Amino acid sequence: MISNKLLSKGKYLSLFFFALVMLSCSKDYLTTNPTDQVATEDAFSTTDNAWAAVNGIHRYLYSQFYSNQDQGGQSANMIYMNVMGRDLVMTAAGNGWFNNEYKWISHRISTSRVPFFNYAFYYTIIGNANMILANVDGATGPEEDKMAIKGEAYAYRAWAYYQMVQLFGERYVKGGDNSSLAVPLKLMPNEPITPRNTVEEVYTQINADLDQAKAMLQNYNRANISHLDLNVAEGLKARVALTQQRWDSAAYYAARARDGFTLMSDADYMSGFNDYSNDEWIWGVHQQSDQTTYYYSFFAYMSCNFGSSNIRGNPKAIFSPLYAKITDTDVRKQLWDSTGKNTDFPIPNSGKRYPYMSRKFRVADGGSSIGDLVLMRASEMILIEAEANARDGKTAEAAQALYTLAHQRDPNYVMSTNTGAALIDEILTQRRIELWGEGFDFYDLKRMNIALDRRGGNHNSSLAGDVLYVEPTDKRWQFVIPQDEINNTNGIVVQNPL
């Protein structure tokens, strides 16, 4: 695996990059050098080659990870976070994919693919970012390209560590010492094996990397939204600040991140969440039409109309108490069928219908799982701005931000008069509705120290393995460290409480 030990060797990196087909964002050429013919100095001899390395990370976000069908890059993490939350309902056992995650089993088994994936996938991104940062200054090419390349690498490294610290560490507590263990910080190729850093140390590094990214991306005009520009870096700053309960910073960066982006129309909202040209998307993964990932795709599990056996037998549904909170004049209510009988909802041949099933995610062609993956939207930033302001006692600012989004989705929505906890609750309800299925649920519950509560709705206790309620203090909120990592580091990296 791409473990602490393997990162320390520093050798896999350039080999990994050029095993992929990589597109340069500025030159539009293909790099297909065999992995055994590429030396590090060749990989970073020019800024064109370094851009190809950055594009290797972009492509990795929808890679077919270790031939595990349920692990198609970043979408795998998003689905894990969905099924381990409260608002996505598994309607049937289907063909078995993600059932053990729904039951809160896999992430607590050190030999399971789930902790392995979430450790190895993000460390691969970190290692690749480290290699770029260590070598790009020596490349031949424009200085502005080097700055942008480093800016993207810093942003990627920060994002990957942010994903990991939320999974493998305890929740961040503002004012606490946050001295519990998270993951090892690896910031250079060829570093020796190191023990796990603390939660506080990892967040400090995340913020430092994002500050570097912001500085280097100031004048960068990206080719497309697969690239991480200043808006993305500031959006990540907003997410991190929200998790750390730094409300003023969260609101500030959220407002900056969405600058220049508009909320999508009702028609776009109902178009399947599969096209990164959407005006609201700040960051997204674009899947090339000739680079299908078949049954590894997000849409092979989360769409309503792709012809996979998982979609046919286990269409994903919304938690019925959350659906009941959506007003009839809200466009988002059309994303789910409370009856399970609405034939306007497209399903594949031989597909089953269930109450509260979703049509939020759709593929353009039911015979292909190709679709773009949304990673950051302007609406998320509005919700961060609203929540942060509400928690900071800035009621008017919070209500105004909330109105911007809620009125766009429901023309009958009027400015909230709620204050305090009631306003925060209203904002969080809007967040759950707006971001349903986009990979936030588990993270949100953990950062807010809220229990998982699936009771009182359409979750089937048997399908969920009787996991309908989990206290926020339960040790199961932490993913275990993969056993391979423990073994490969000779115990330098220690395990979470079992």
Phi and psi in degrees as a GROMACS rama.xvg file:
@    title "Ramachandran Plot"
@    xaxis  label "Phi"
@    yaxis  label "Psi"
@TYPE xy
-81.0269  77.7025  ILE-2
-96.8594  176.973  SER-3
-51.9483  -43.109  ASN-4
-66.0862  -44.642  LYS-5
-69.4792  -36.8373  LEU-6
-60.3069  -35.4522  LEU-7
-66.0441  -27.9839  SER-8
-70.9169  -28.9813  LYS-9
66.8897  15.1007  GLY-10
-104.329  -24.2625  LYS-11
-72.3328  -17.7772  TYR-12
-64.8705  -60.328  LEU-13
-64.8982  -29.8824  SER-14
-63.7253  -41.5606  LEU-15
-64.6743  -45.3671  PHE-16
-54.5442  -47.2575  PHE-17
-89.926  3.77648  PHE-18
-75.5005  -17.112  ALA-19
-94.077  161.193  LEU-20
-90.2297  120.825  VAL-21
-120.234  134.224  MET-22
-102.974  130.755  LEU-23
-77.5429  132.205  SER-24
-69.8515  -25.9023  CYS-25
-103.429  -20.5081  SER-26
-118.45  -11.9665  LYS-27
55.2866  47.5501  ASP-28
-120.333  162.986  TYR-29
-99.9515  138.887  LEU-30
-116.537  119.144  THR-31
-132.839  29.1627  THR-32
-59.9941  138.049  ASN-33
-60.3005  147.658  PRO-34
-64.4641  -27.4473  THR-35
-87.8573  6.58138  ASP-36
-118.172  7.35329  GLN-37
-114.529  117.668  VAL-38
-94.9815  157.91  ALA-39
-57.5535  -40.6751  THR-40
-64.3349  -31.3409  GLU-41
-73.3981  -39.1237  ASP-42
-61.5849  -29.7566  ALA-43
-121.876  27.8203  PHE-44
-71.3784  -28.776  SER-45
-133.531  161.179  THR-46
-68.2131  -27.2753  THR-47
-60.3392  -45.087  ASP-48
-65.8825  -37.766  ASN-49
-66.2258  -37.0304  ALA-50
-61.038  -39.0435  TRP-51
-62.4165  -34.7681  ALA-52
-64.7405  -42.1762  ALA-53
-60.6634  -43.1103  VAL-54
-65.6209  -25.1909  ASN-55
-61.5916  -37.2024  GLY-56
-68.3836  -43.6599  ILE-57
-53.1374  -48.135  HIS-58
-65.9256  -34.2486  ARG-59
-62.535  -24.7773  TYR-60
-65.449  -17.305  LEU-61
-127.839  41.783  TYR-62
-79.0277  162.684  SER-63
-95.0066  98.9075  GLN-64
-78.8721  115.48  PHE-65
48.7815  30.8278  TYR-66
60.7547  22.1816  SER-67
-94.033  116.102  ASN-68
-59.8616  -30.6556  GLN-69
-86.5155  6.70497  ASP-70
-126.156  76.2103  GLN-71
-98.4872  51.6377  GLY-72
84.9047  -148.213  GLY-73
-59.0853  -28.4505  GLN-74
-60.7405  -28.8669  SER-75
-63.0926  -47.0732  ALA-76
-59.7291  -41.0981  ASN-77
-62.2353  -41.2962  MET-78
-69.3691  -40.8289  ILE-79
-56.0151  -46.1061  TYR-80
-66.2437  -30.1731  MET-81
-69.1186  -53.6159  ASN-82
-73.6283  -20.1247  VAL-83
-87.9588  0.232302  MET-84
-95.9825  -158.768  GLY-85
-107.315  -22.737  ARG-86
-96.5598  -10.2824  ASP-87
-101.745  128.942  LEU-88
-111.537  127.907  VAL-89
-82.0225  120.434  MET-90
-81.7777  -20.6996  THR-91
-159.83  168.848  ALA-92
-69.5359  -26.2995  ALA-93
56.2432  -135.534  GLY-94
-99.1298  14.871  ASN-95
99.9973  -16.957  GLY-96
-64.982  131.373  TRP-97
71.6436  9.13419  PHE-98
-67.2951  -43.6457  ASN-99
-70.5122  -26.4444  ASN-100
-72.0167  -38.9515  GLU-101
-60.0235  -32.1645  TYR-102
-88.6591  2.62265  LYS-103
60.9369  44.0938  TRP-104
-106.473  -54.3594  ILE-105
-60.5373  -39.5014  SER-106
-71.7194  -8.00309  HIS-107
-106.775  9.88547  ARG-108
-111.748  117.704  ILE-109
-67.7649  -20.3088  SER-110
-97.984  5.30698  THR-111
-75.4194  156.028  SER-112
-67.4249  -22.9381  ARG-113
-71.117  -53.7495  VAL-114
-63.4741  -35.7037  PRO-115
-57.9948  -50.1386  PHE-116
-60.6125  -51.2202  PHE-117
-67.9509  -17.6334  ASN-118
-87.7212  -53.1592  TYR-119
-69.8135  -39.2626  ALA-120
-60.8719  -49.3981  PHE-121
-74.8161  -32.3594  TYR-122
-68.5477  -29.2858  TYR-123
-62.8588  -44.1628  THR-124
-62.8963  -43.6596  ILE-125
-61.1363  -45.7217  ILE-126
-62.8424  -41.3487  GLY-127
-66.1869  -40.7603  ASN-128
-62.6902  -41.0993  ALA-129
-60.0231  -41.2317  ASN-130
-66.5531  -39.829  MET-131
-61.1609  -49.2474  ILE-132
-64.0328  -31.878  LEU-133
-78.8931  -17.6414  ALA-134
-123.293  -20.7234  ASN-135
-68.8573  -26.5033  VAL-136
-62.3472  -25.8388  ASP-137
-87.5662  0.381676  GLY-138
-75.3714  151.191  ALA-139
-85.1054  126.49  THR-140
153.791  177.266  GLY-141
-63.3356  142.192  PRO-142
-63.4192  -34.8382  GLU-143
-65.6124  -31.9348  GLU-144
-67.1888  -42.7127  ASP-145
-60.4638  -41.1232  LYS-146
-61.6295  -46.6724  MET-147
-65.5973  -41.163  ALA-148
-61.48  -45.9118  ILE-149
-65.6268  -37.904  LYS-150
-60.4127  -44.1377  GLY-151
-65.29  -40.4767  GLU-152
-63.8587  -43.2674  ALA-153
-61.5545  -42.1069  TYR-154
-65.7042  -41.1959  ALA-155
-63.3451  -43.2964  TYR-156
-63.9057  -42.2208  ARG-157
-61.5651  -45.6058  ALA-158
-61.7243  -43.9223  TRP-159
-63.5609  -43.3321  ALA-160
-66.1891  -35.3859  TYR-161
-63.3975  -42.3397  TYR-162
-60.4831  -44.6462  GLN-163
-70.9126  -42.3804  MET-164
-64.451  -30.8072  VAL-165
-71.2146  -26.8293  GLN-166
-88.9364  -51.5634  LEU-167
-92.8527  -13.4136  PHE-168
-104.269  170.618  GLY-169
-76.3339  163.158  GLU-170
-62.7511  148.977  ARG-171
-76.4237  135.111  TYR-172
-120.218  114.275  VAL-173
-62.9038  130.316  LYS-174
89.1306  -13.2833  GLY-175
-86.7749  172.698  GLY-176
-84.1002  -16.6617  ASP-177
47.8481  45.3052  ASN-178
-92.0052  1.0539  SER-179
-68.0525  160.271  SER-180
-82.0168  142.196  LEU-181
-115.438  -101.873  ALA-182
-135.973  159.691  VAL-183
-68.4793  136.654  PRO-184
-86.8622  118.85  LEU-185
-118.285  114.799  LYS-186
-117.239  -5.79549  LEU-187
-142.581  150.83  MET-188
-64.0661  154.073  PRO-189
68.0729  18.329  ASN-190
-74.6709  150.355  GLU-191
-69.3168  165.531  PRO-192
-63.6763  134.749  ILE-193
-129.981  154.482  THR-194
-73.4997  175.489  PRO-195
-68.3817  135.962  ARG-196
-82.2697  165.715  ASN-197
-78.6489  164.471  THR-198
-57.5118  -44.2308  VAL-199
-61.1171  -44.0827  GLU-200
-64.178  -39.2042  GLU-201
-67.5247  -43.3772  VAL-202
-64.8189  -35.5053  TYR-203
-60.8805  -42.9675  THR-204
-68.2482  -39.8681  GLN-205
-56.9953  -47.8642  ILE-206
-66.7078  -37.5887  ASN-207
-63.5063  -43.0192  ALA-208
-63.9626  -40.9781  ASP-209
-67.6902  -34.2342  LEU-210
-65.8604  -39.5947  ASP-211
-63.4666  -44.3113  GLN-212
-59.9424  -46.0934  ALA-213
-58.4442  -43.7004  LYS-214
-63.9547  -37.3806  ALA-215
-85.1616  -16.2209  MET-216
-102.24  9.17959  LEU-217
-55.6814  -42.3129  GLN-218
-111.982  20.8921  ASN-219
-91.0701  124.742  TYR-220
-107.988  105.404  ASN-221
-72.977  158.113  ARG-222
-74.996  -33.7215  ALA-223
-161.974  173.358  ASN-224
-81.0802  4.74918  ILE-225
-71.1995  -22.6732  SER-226
-84.9273  150.959  HIS-227
-94.9035  110.561  LEU-228
-107.277  -165.991  ASP-229
-61.8741  -38.4492  LEU-230
-60.7529  -42.094  ASN-231
-65.9607  -45.351  VAL-232
-58.9686  -40.9828  ALA-233
-72.7322  -31.6741  GLU-234
-64.0673  -39.1938  GLY-235
-67.5524  -37.6411  LEU-236
-59.5233  -39.6844  LYS-237
-65.0174  -44.2495  ALA-238
-60.1279  -48.7686  ARG-239
-62.5257  -43.9148  VAL-240
-62.1879  -38.4033  ALA-241
-62.8361  -43.5747  LEU-242
-63.8884  -34.7844  THR-243
-87.2565  4.01531  GLN-244
60.0863  34.0052  GLN-245
-97.0537  83.1555  ARG-246
-64.2833  -42.1964  TRP-247
-62.5046  -44.3469  ASP-248
-66.3055  -39.9485  SER-249
-60.0813  -47.538  ALA-250
-65.2528  -41.2076  ALA-251
-62.2474  -50.2552  TYR-252
-73.5876  -30.7489  TYR-253
-63.1099  -42.6527  ALA-254
-64.0291  -40.2754  ALA-255
-68.4445  -39.5232  ARG-256
-63.432  -35.3238  ALA-257
-89.6568  -0.790476  ARG-258
-60.6963  126.247  ASP-259
93.6103  -4.39626  GLY-260
-111.908  142.539  PHE-261
-111.236  157.194  THR-262
-75.3463  142.792  LEU-263
-70.4488  156.544  MET-264
-74.0411  168.631  SER-265
-59.9119  -40.7305  ASP-266
-62.684  -43.633  ALA-267
-66.5334  -34.3377  ASP-268
-63.0646  -29.683  TYR-269
-96.7036  10.9069  MET-270
-94.1836  2.59284  SER-271
111.28  -1.24859  GLY-272
49.8324  50.613  PHE-273
-133.925  10.5157  ASN-274
-134.624  115.565  ASP-275
-76.4942  1.51234  TYR-276
-80.576  -3.94683  SER-277
-54.5608  131.444  ASN-278
-60.8522  -22.8474  ASP-279
-86.2063  -19.6999  GLU-280
-72.9433  126.982  TRP-281
-92.2409  -36.5222  ILE-282
-145.692  134.652  TRP-283
-159.385  159.8  GLY-284
-95.5779  122.526  VAL-285
-96.8767  124.291  HIS-286
-98.325  119.561  GLN-287
-63.3429  144.886  GLN-288
-64.1831  -23.1645  SER-289
-100.422  13.4426  ASP-290
-124.418  50.3026  GLN-291
-61.9632  145.133  THR-292
-109.438  11.4371  THR-293
52.3299  -119.729  TYR-294
-88  7.8841  TYR-295
-87.1095  -10.7034  TYR-296
-71.498  149.232  SER-297
-51.7309  -40.4918  PHE-298
-75.1547  -12.9015  PHE-299
-74.682  -10.951  ALA-300
-126.267  -27.012  TYR-301
-110.25  -13.7892  MET-302
-79.3278  171.442  SER-303
-100.346  -13.9762  CYS-304
-129.091  -1.22882  ASN-305
-73.2778  143.937  PHE-306
-83.9754  42.7681  GLY-307
-86.4717  155.474  SER-308
-65.3839  -29.7907  SER-309
-66.4274  -43.2547  ASN-310
-67.9635  -40.3105  ILE-311
-62.1794  -40.77  ARG-312
-98.2631  -20.2126  GLY-313
-139.918  64.4255  ASN-314
-64.1548  139.626  PRO-315
-81.0478  144.166  LYS-316
-127.527  165.397  ALA-317
-94.9049  148.267  ILE-318
-61.1205  121.265  PHE-319
-59.3884  -37.3443  SER-320
-63.5425  -30.2508  PRO-321
-71.6944  -42.4452  LEU-322
-57.2938  -38.8956  TYR-323
-64.4054  -18.9988  ALA-324
-83.5732  -9.56963  LYS-325
-85.6269  128  ILE-326
-71.0496  154.396  THR-327
-66.0656  -23.0396  ASP-328
-92.2926  4.05941  THR-329
-86.7443  125.814  ASP-330
-57.8692  -29.1156  VAL-331
-67.2799  -21.3608  ARG-332
-64.625  -24.6327  LYS-333
-72.3905  -9.63208  GLN-334
-75.8574  -15.7449  LEU-335
-130.821  146.768  TRP-336
-109.598  104.629  ASP-337
-67.4284  -21.7426  SER-338
-88.8743  -27.5597  THR-339
73.5613  15.0292  GLY-340
-126.81  2.12399  LYS-341
-76.3846  109.67  ASN-342
-74.8631  -6.01085  THR-343
-73.7933  -14.5529  ASP-344
-81.4589  115.945  PHE-345
-71.4346  135.024  PRO-346
-133.977  156.62  ILE-347
-71.6134  164.834  PRO-348
-54.5777  135.457  ASN-349
68.6897  11.0144  SER-350
-74.1376  151.552  GLY-351
-99.9465  153.524  LYS-352
-112.161  140.954  ARG-353
-136.364  151.595  TYR-354
-57.8892  140.952  PRO-355
70.5821  15.9552  TYR-356
-65.8975  154.628  MET-357
-101.36  149.999  SER-358
-129.216  23.8967  ARG-359
-61.2884  -43.7312  LYS-360
-105.955  127.209  PHE-361
-138.603  150.578  ARG-362
-95.7327  152.681  VAL-363
-68.737  -32.2062  ALA-364
-128.677  117.701  ASP-365
-60.515  -14.9179  GLY-366
-91.6723  -1.575  GLY-367
-133.595  138.277  SER-368
-90.1112  7.11025  SER-369
-67.2506  133.404  ILE-370
-172.984  149.931  GLY-371
-77.5301  152.984  ASP-372
-114.442  123.173  LEU-373
-82.5691  130.458  VAL-374
-115.737  -20.7805  LEU-375
-159.698  133.933  MET-376
-128.898  159.1  ARG-377
-61.5495  -34.5161  ALA-378
-63.5928  -36.6998  SER-379
-61.226  -41.5882  GLU-380
-65.2882  -38.4402  MET-381
-61.9689  -41.9438  ILE-382
-67.0059  -37.2546  LEU-383
-63.2987  -45.3156  ILE-384
-59.2413  -44.1342  GLU-385
-66.1417  -47.9634  ALA-386
-63.1579  -45.9976  GLU-387
-62.273  -43.5893  ALA-388
-65.1064  -40.2168  ASN-389
-63.6807  -42.5958  ALA-390
-70.5593  -21.8393  ARG-391
-90.8675  5.2658  ASP-392
80.4189  10.2029  GLY-393
-95.0695  75.6585  LYS-394
-62.4372  -46.4993  THR-395
-62.8371  -43.9841  ALA-396
-65.1595  -39.4865  GLU-397
-65.0285  -45.5121  ALA-398
-63.8683  -37.3239  ALA-399
-67.493  -43.7485  GLN-400
-61.597  -44.863  ALA-401
-60.3211  -42.012  LEU-402
-60.6254  -39.5901  TYR-403
-54.4668  -43.3181  THR-404
-81.4005  -52.3473  LEU-405
-62.9372  -36.9883  ALA-406
-70.7978  -30.7647  HIS-407
-65.7676  -37.1201  GLN-408
-82.6564  -30.3463  ARG-409
-136.25  104.968  ASP-410
-62.2432  -16.3085  PRO-411
-89.4583  -2.51089  ASN-412
-69.0534  135.568  TYR-413
-115.426  157.859  VAL-414
-53.3967  130.086  MET-415
-66.6216  140.499  SER-416
-105.693  5.6154  THR-417
-67.328  155.619  ASN-418
-137.068  165.078  THR-419
57.0748  -135.588  GLY-420
-62.4373  -33.906  ALA-421
-65.5337  -38.2759  ALA-422
-69.2565  -42.8642  LEU-423
-59.5315  -43.6129  ILE-424
-62.3101  -40.124  ASP-425
-64.0166  -41.6986  GLU-426
-64.3457  -43.2102  ILE-427
-66.6069  -34.5695  LEU-428
-63.509  -44.0121  THR-429
-61.4326  -38.1559  GLN-430
-63.7055  -44.3289  ARG-431
-62.4045  -40.2028  ARG-432
-70.0747  -49.7292  ILE-433
-64.8938  -41.1609  GLU-434
-101.963  15.7488  LEU-435
-53.5068  131.238  TRP-436
80.9732  0.651178  GLY-437
-100.379  12.3622  GLU-438
90.1804  27.6348  GLY-439
-110.026  -16.6401  PHE-440
-60.9161  -53.8308  ASP-441
-60.0992  -46.8703  PHE-442
-58.2734  -43.2869  TYR-443
-64.6492  -45.2448  ASP-444
-60.4772  -42.6708  LEU-445
-67.7645  -45.3635  LYS-446
-65.2555  -30.5162  ARG-447
-91.9287  -1.27292  MET-448
60.005  42.4493  ASN-449
-106.113  139.461  ILE-450
-65.2655  147.936  ALA-451
-73.6724  121.616  LEU-452
-134.304  101.276  ASP-453
-101.152  9.44848  ARG-454
-76.2929  158.434  ARG-455
77.0279  25.1383  GLY-456
-150.948  -142.673  GLY-457
-101.246  11.6397  ASN-458
-69.0076  133.045  HIS-459
-90.942  119.285  ASN-460
-58.028  -38.7523  SER-461
-66.508  -46.2972  SER-462
-62.7988  -33.9965  LEU-463
-85.886  6.18924  ALA-464
61.8811  31.194  GLY-465
63.8941  14.8125  ASP-466
-91.2094  83.8275  VAL-467
-108.024  -12.8773  LEU-468
-151.007  128.073  TYR-469
-133.709  120.324  VAL-470
-62.0954  147.97  GLU-471
-65.7141  -17.9953  PRO-472
-88.8137  -2.39984  THR-473
-65.1498  136.696  ASP-474
-66.4238  -13.5444  LYS-475
-70.7279  -6.57301  ARG-476
-72.3762  -12.4411  TRP-477
-101.469  129.488  GLN-478
-68.5961  146.621  PHE-479
-80.6872  157.276  VAL-480
-76.7416  137.267  ILE-481
-57.7339  139.493  PRO-482
-61.811  -33.1825  GLN-483
-57.2001  -37.9237  ASP-484
-67.3117  -42.3361  GLU-485
-59.5279  -46.2679  ILE-486
-68.3521  -45.3301  ASN-487
-68.5061  -21.2967  ASN-488
-103.533  9.93805  THR-489
53.394  36.6909  ASN-490
83.5452  1.96497  GLY-491
-62.776  -39.4146  ILE-492
-90.1163  122.125  VAL-493
-101.181  162.064  VAL-494
-85.7758  153.579  GLN-495
-71.2564  160.508  ASN-496
-56.8119  131.395  PRO-497
